[in-house]
Amino acid sequence: TIDMTKGDLSQAIGAALPYLRRYARALTGSQTTGDNYAAATLEAILADRSSAEMASSPKVGMFRVFHGIWATTGAPMADETSGALAKAQDRLAKLTANSREALLLHTIEEFSLDEVAEIMQIDRSEAQQLVTLARQEMADAVSGRVLIIEDEAIIAMDLESIVADLGHRVTGVARTRSAAVDLAGKETPDLVLADIQLADNSSGIDAVNDILKSLGNRPVIFITAFPERLLTGERPEPAFLISKPYSEDQVRSAVSQAMFFSSTETLKA
């Protein structure tokens, strides 16, 4: 149980909200649907603050409230009959129940296994099993071509290695916006992995928007040292956003999830 004043709890919830919105967006595949779940979570906490206080931390409490709502509504996604999102939904139906949630919580949101268990209200051993299952099932489900947009050579090499180990093929590495657009035109990627700030002060966001405008919708993962700047709710946001410095697990999870989901919304600069 957390012993906090109302103001302290509100401040802690506010600080954690961008990350709940990121998680909800990745789960639902829709910024609007994800934000609706985040709003419902806040309403539940406002109605009964003990729901967030009866946890090891305010952030864990908020995610636990979210999961209570998520579970009682049947973890729905918008019903799609065709296109990439429909394919994703078909794949999702074949995943072990709750495994994707556990993987995202542990790797992208960086909760410990104990915290994942607390959020999902399961045993730690079950949380570990779900994370392991999700990694295996997603990696086995799909492979494809990945374009990397990254201006730091060491990071680019690291990302190449992680992507290749997952069974995907890297179509190329671009250091600038123009190079990224050129590479995408030569060989169409199934997934784009992009840094935000590039070598010539060009924008990875602009590069991605150029590529999506030219080639159509495809999954994108952004990597940035300042994720909170992109999680404001003021404009369309990426489903998959990794903070620098990243871990190999985070990249593996995001790539598997993004390729698996095959759906994204353009992040407009």
N, C-alpha and C positions, 0 to 999 in steps of 0.2 A: 504494500500500500504506500502511495506517495503522500507525504505531508507537505502540501504547498498551499499558498494563498491563491485566491481566485485569479489575481493578476499574474502571478507566476505561472500558473497552469495555462492561462490564455496565451502568454508569451511563448511558452514551450510548444503549445499546439500550433501557434502561428509559424514558428520556425520549422516545424516538421511538415507543415501542410504541402509545400511544393513537392516533397518527396512522396507523399501519399498520392498526390495528383499524378505524378510520373508513374507510380505503380498501378494506379487505377487505369490510366491510359494504356499501359502495356497489356494489362489483363483483358480489357474490353475491346481493344483495337480501335477505339473512338475517343477523341478528346472530349466530346460533348457528353457521352455516356459515362466516361470516367469521372468527369467533373460533377455529374449528377450524383454519383456514388460518394464522392468526397463531400459534397454539400449535405447529403443525407447523414453522413458520419458526423459532421459538425453539429447538425441539428440534434442528433441523438445525445451528443456530449453536452450541448447547451441545456437540454431537457433534464439530463442526469449526469452531472460532472463526475459522480462516483464511478461511472463506467470507464472513465479514463484514469481515475486515481487508483483504482484497484489493479494496478499493474506495476511492473518493475521500473518503468519510466513512462513519462507522458507520451512519448513517441510510440512505444510498444502498446500503450493503452489505446491510442488513437487507431493504430493499425488493427488492434483486436476488435474494436468497435466496428471498423470497416468490415472485417471478416465476418462478424456476426450478421451484418446486413447482407453481405455478398452471399453467404451460405443460405440464408432464409429466402432469398429471391431466386435461388437456383443457379447462381453464377451465369446470368444470361449474357448473350451478345446479340447485336442487331441481326435479324434473320435475313441472310443473303441467299439468293437462289442461283447466282452466277458470279463469275469473276474470281479474283484472287482471294477475297475474304470468304467466299463460299468454300473454296478449296481449303482454306485455313480451318474453317469450322469443321469440315469433314475430318481433317487430321486431328483436331482437338478432341473430337468425339472418341478417338481411338487411344488417347492418352490415359494413363492411370489417373483416377480422380485425385485432385488436389496437388498433383506433382508439379505442375507448372507454377502454381502459387508459391509452393515451398522453395522452388529453385530461384524465382525472382526475389523473394524475400531474403534469401541467404546470400545470393551473389550480387545482384544489382543494388539492393537496398542495404546490404551488408549487416543484416541482423545475424547474431550468433544462432547456432542450432537451438540453444535453450530459449532464445527469444522467439524464433520461428515457432517452436512448440507452444510457447505461451500465447502467441498471436492466433495460431490456428487451433489452440486448445486440444493439442494432441501430445503424445509422449515424445521425448527427445529422439528415441530410437526410430519412431515412425517418421519424424521430420527428416532424419538422416536418410532413411530408406526412400522417401519421396524425392529428395534432391538427387540421389543417385539414379533413380528410375527416370526422372525427367531428362537428365543429361543423356542417358543412353537412348531413350525413345526419340528425343528430338534429333540427335545426331544421326540416328539410323533412318529417320523419316525422309530426309531430303538433302541433296548436295547441289552445288551450282558454282557460278562464276562470280568472283568478288573483285570490285575495284576499290583500291585503297587510296585515299587522298590525305597525305601526311607529309609535311615538309622536313621533319626530323628523321634522318636516315636510320638511326638506331631504333627508334620507335617503329618506323615503317618495316624494318627487318623483323622485329619482334611480332608485329601484327601479321606479317606474311607467314611466319612460322606457325602461329596459333591457328590461322585460317586453314593452312595446308594440313595441319594435324587433324582438323575436323573433317577432312575429306573434300574440301572445296578447292577450287582452282583460282589463283590470283591472276586477273587479266592484266594488271599493271599497277604501278605506284606513281601518283602524280603529286608534284610539290606546289603547283599553282592552279588557279581556277581554269585558265585556258588549257593547260596540259590535261586536266581532268576531263574537260569537255572533249578534247581530241581523242583521249584514250577510250572514253565511253562510246564515241562514234565509230571507232575501229572495231571494237568487240563489245557487244551489249552485255553489261553486267546484270546478274540477277539480284545483287545486293551491293550497296555502296557503304563503305566504312570511311567516315570523313572527320578530320580535325576541323575546328572552327576557324582558327587563324593560320593562314598559309604564308609561304616564304616571302612573296612579294607584297605582303600586306593585303592580298586579295582574301576573299571570304569563302570558306568551305560551304557556308550556307548558300551563297550565290552560285557556287559551282554545282551543288546538288540541285538547286532549283532549275538551273540551265539544263542539266541532264534529264530531270523528270519532265520538263517541258518538251524536250526533244524526243525522249524515248518512252514516255508514259510512266505511270505509277509503278514503283518498286520499293522494296524495303530499304531503309536507310538507318544507319547507326551513327550518331554524332559523338565525338570525344571532345571534352572541354575541361579546362581547369576551373571554369566558373559556371557550373550547371544551374545555379539559382538564378542567373541572369536570363536563362531561357525558359524558366518555369514560373512565369509571372501570371499566366492566364490572360495576358493582353493580346496574344496573337497565336496562330496555330503552332503547335509544339511537336517535336519528334516523339514517337513512341519509345524509341530506344536512345538513351542518353547516358553515356559513361563519363564518370568524373576522372580527371587526372589528379594524381597518379592512379592508374588503373591496375587491377590484378588480372592475371591470366584467366582466372575463373570468371571474372566479370565479362571479359571479351568473349570467351567461349559461350557463356550463357546467352549473351545478347545476340551473337551471330547465329546460334542455333535457333533462338526464339524468333529473331527477325526473318531468317530464311524460312523457317517453319510457318510463320504467320503470313508471309508474302503480302504484307499490306502496310501502307504508311500514309501519312498526310504530309504534304509539303510544309516545311518550316520557312516562312517568308521572313526575310531580313527587314 
